[in-house]
Amino acid sequence: MRLVMMRHGATAGNEEHRYVGKRTDEQLSVVGRAQCARACVPVTEPVSVVYASPLLRARQTAGLCFPEARVVALAGLEEFDFGVFEGRTAQQMEHDADYRTWVQGNCMGECPGGESWKAFRTRSNAALLDLLGNELTRDVREVVVVAHGGTIMAALGTFTKDGDSQSPFQWHADNCCGYVANVAACEQGFLFEDIYPFGRP
């Protein structure tokens, strides 16, 4: 099975370098809509269904990039919950002790009022695993998911061969970019192989 994971187009918060997570349900900006218009997603056959995070920016991206497809919102794929850091920039929080502690811990710890990376990864990957399991039983050859940077990093940082020994941040995706992977069933669930990025200039 082939998996295409794409990050949503840009929002105003993205352009302002704010932490835009699960709590911020903002729409695509003019720049984000233009990114969707230019996007070239490497699908191999006509797309009839696109699975998306329930957040507006992901659903809008899915609808704009795949206008002929049915967009199905999938709970659990929402972005990381940044808690009290949500909506703020790193510059605004440079003297915030909680923020500095979180950053010094490689952004793995729990955000005050939000999630830890472990909790987010568990939540996000559980939704993706359910989806892939269901599609595999239906013998679907290609699955398209439009979600968030965190969603993509959580998945590729877990289900690749050396995922647990590498930083998930190596799988960063810019807006309207993403990765393609071949998905194989294994004892641990699924293994992502032959991964390559798309959408980068």
Number of C-alpha atoms within 10 A of each C-alpha: 16 19 19 22 29 30 26 33 32 24 21 16 19 16 11 12 14 17 21 24 23 20 18 17 15 15 20 24 17 12 14 23 22 15 22 24 14 12 19 13 20 13 14 9 8 10 15 13 16 22 23 30 26 22 24 17 26 32 22 22 30 31 17 18 22 19 12 13 16 14 23 15 21 19 14 18 29 25 23 27 25 23 18 15 22 19 17 16 15 15 10 10 13 11 10 12 10 16 18 14 13 16 14 11 11 11 14 15 17 19 22 15 12 20 18 20 20 13 15 23 22 15 18 23 20 15 15 19 14 11 15 21 14 12 15 17 8 9 10 12 14 20 22 21 28 33 30 32 24 24 28 28 18 25 22 27 22 22 19 18 12 11 16 12 9 12 15 17 15 10 19 19 23 17 22 32 24 27 21 22 20 17 22 14 13 8 6 7 11 17 18 22 16 10 14 11 17 19 18 11 4
